[in-house]
Amino acid sequence: MSIIGGVIAGILGFTGLRGFIFYFLVMAITSVGIAAKAGFYVHPYFDSWNQILLDGFLGGLLSFVLFWMYSYFCIYIFYDYQRSLLYSIFFWVL
């Protein structure tokens, strides 16, 4: 979910603190969903609640940031660079 959340945050154009808030919101919804799927009795599947809450949040943080920055770069920064390059070539030819 952290990779998918990172791509979505990049596509939506979140920057700074807004992106991290989005990450924690996505991971909180995912953790509650996993716990609900287990009937909120997680001991047959996990050692403790810490494994669901903390390991889930911290384990995917770097993947989230990687895909967040990559998708943001591809959409907003690279596209603007390409567009400005095409404009400069177009006006140079004219």
Secondary structure in CASP SS format (residue, H / E / C, confidence):
PFRMAT SS
TARGET T0000
AUTHOR 0000-0000-0000
METHOD secondary structure of the structure
MODEL  1
M C 1.00
S H 1.00
I H 1.00
I H 1.00
G H 1.00
G H 1.00
V H 1.00
I H 1.00
A H 1.00
G H 1.00
I H 1.00
L H 1.00
G C 1.00
F C 1.00
T C 1.00
G C 1.00
L H 1.00
R H 1.00
G H 1.00
F H 1.00
I H 1.00
F H 1.00
Y H 1.00
F H 1.00
L H 1.00
V H 1.00
M H 1.00
A H 1.00
I H 1.00
T H 1.00
S H 1.00
V H 1.00
G H 1.00
I H 1.00
A H 1.00
A H 1.00
K H 1.00
A C 1.00
G C 1.00
F C 1.00
Y C 1.00
V C 1.00
H C 1.00
P C 1.00
Y C 1.00
F C 1.00
D C 1.00
S C 1.00
W H 1.00
N H 1.00
Q H 1.00
I H 1.00
L H 1.00
L H 1.00
D H 1.00
G H 1.00
F H 1.00
L H 1.00
G H 1.00
G C 1.00
L H 1.00
L H 1.00
S H 1.00
F H 1.00
V H 1.00
L H 1.00
F H 1.00
W H 1.00
M H 1.00
Y H 1.00
S H 1.00
Y H 1.00
F H 1.00
C H 1.00
I H 1.00
Y H 1.00
I H 1.00
F H 1.00
Y H 1.00
D H 1.00
Y H 1.00
Q H 1.00
R H 1.00
S H 1.00
L H 1.00
L H 1.00
Y H 1.00
S H 1.00
I H 1.00
F H 1.00
F H 1.00
W H 1.00
V H 1.00
L C 1.00
END
